[in-house]
């Protein structure tokens, strides 16, 4: 019976056969992408914590974090400011700038 169904791919005009092959390819591609997406989302849901997770698990994570670093909150907390290059404290003519402490 499978041979009879495969024979349908060779019957009809060239346009009909081309459309049948393209349609089969599109349906197969959509089915494949749907299956792979479902599997990846299922794995991600199993790995990532749930939104309504108790605070105990979050406290354990914060205790294990390095001192001076805050753990990221689940809602996209504020990012720490970068300690990159700052403007020079002395003027370009070489004279030291007056300190406010002195």
Secondary structure, 3 states (H helix, E strand, C coil): CHHHHHHHHHCCCHHHHHHHHHHHHHHHHHHHHHHHHHHHHHHHHHHCCCCCCCHHHHHHHHHHCCCCCCCCCCCCCCCCCCCCCCCCCCCCCCCCCCCCCC
